Amino acid sequence: MTSEMQSVELQLTLTDITKHYGATAALSGFDLEIKGGECLAIVGENGAGKSTLLKIISGQIRPDQGRLQFCGEPFRPNGPREALRQGVAIVHQELCLASHLSVEANIMLGREPNRLGWRSARKCRALARNFLAQLDRSDLPLNTLVGELSPGMKQIVEIARALASDARVLLLDEPTSSLSQADTERLFQAIERLKKRGLAIVFISHALEEVDRVADRIAVLRDGQLVRVAKKTEWDRNSLISAMVGRSVEDLYPDRNRNLESKLVDPSELARIVFESDSVSGRMLPLDVSFKVSGGRIFGIAGLIGSGRTELARVIMGLDPQKSGQLKLSGKLISDRARTRDRMKSGLGLLSEDRAGEGLALNRTVEENMLYPTYARSSRFGLIFQSKSRQRAEGWVKRLGIKCQSSQQTVRRLSGGNQQKVALARLFDQQGDVLILDEPTRGVDVGAKVEIYRMIRQKADEGRAVIVISSYLPELLGLCDDLAVMHNGKLSETKPVEEWSQEQIMRIATMAGSASVEEGQP
């Protein structure tokens, strides 16, 4: 690719693209133009066809009918490797990295500069640093094993690897799902630089604020069809959501005072401390964390990736060792030696941020993933009544709007957003007293978010203590009752959510020192 390449020269055209999976039309008669020098955002609900579209463009699957043209020439790659050689790179939502290799090796894998068959280690390092610098992350150590990185840092490495391919079309599938706000902004700045070099960027995201920030044009998919594609200036938020879901969405977040009015919770329950952390520390993180959550309340934890939020959740669940402090559930001490299974039986439940690695068994069915911890409810004398378990699973499929052929379909074949709904269904089905949700709406469309927020609020209304960890500040401010901010492993003072602003949260989350966090001053 040359810097002199004009944006009008680069154009990927899709005509009458159709793809079926059995009787289901994932895409139907799809026409689209992708132009150099611009960012095209593609939005739609889970199952609308976005991932199928990217798989066709990147050569992972072939359409049943239709044609693709790249710069006026037929484009029919026989797989992702050939598509990459022709200039089309994709960054998947579920990352494809070699965990046992270093950052440098992952970025340069298959692209190592060599002379007469000899690899140049010096040039490899220089190139890897350059690609990370384009994302403003030249501080990331090149010799670190990727398996030791946080999900956000892995995302950075994946994007840097795509840049190393010298792609002319860059497909980004939920690229910010694991990024902090600072890294998200760095990515957007990198996208602007790549557009100026003539690259075509295809950006898929469920965060409409991000779409508004980065897109030049927006295309809306619904049920495998292109509803409308137009310049960003021709859309407003309401028209965009209506086009995505086929209806208007009035209120994104449920009324946090509804539990008081509906009297679903006895007033005495609201004053009862269901969960308490007293000066809890892990092996590295968190550090001396104290907070309390009452029944009927949603407690939000904000902070940057790597601040210790996820580590806190893992310590609570017994997944990581607890170095000091005490955890209490309904006033009873939780032994620091208690296994995760025992903690789940006592009433603790966790939705992991690492959906593919920890949250789901991708090769098992929807039903098995949902009900594995609670199959006993569908059994008698040790025998599982299949009809009862299937009925329960299909009930969750309907309630959460999970798009699948049936509850017997393997989870691996679902879209990322629908996989997230399966993980949520398993947590909700456990009926624990304390629900810990780490990035609960990662990769979930706006229509499904409304339903998930409603169900989270309903769980609180029933008297449960809910802990929500999220990088998305509007979500925390709109959903939670109380909120604290984590920075360098320490948790700030807890305050009612009405007393927080996004500016205050970010000031604590990004401060250079930790004194104010220790003192609880925003």
Secondary structure by P-SEA (a helix, b strand, c coil): cccccccccbbbbbcbbbbbccccccccbbbbbbbccbbbbbbbcccccaaaaaaaaacccccccccccccccbbbbccaaaaaaabbbbbbccccccccccaaaaaaccccccccccccaaaaaaaaaaaaaaacccccccccccccccaaaaaaaaaaaaaaacccbbbbccccccccaaaaaaaaaaaaaaaaabbbbbbbbccaaaaaacccbbbbbcccccccccccccccaaaaaaaaccccccccccccccccccccccccccccccbbbcccccccccccccccccccbbbbbbbcccccaaaaaaaaaccccccbbbbbcccccccccccaaaaaaabbbbbccccccccccccccccccccccccccccccccccaaaaaaaaaaaaaaacccccccccccccccaaaaaaaaaaaaaaacccbbbbccccccccaaaaaaaaaaaaaaaaabbbbbbbbccaaaaaacccccccccccccccccccccccaaaaaaaaccccccccccccc
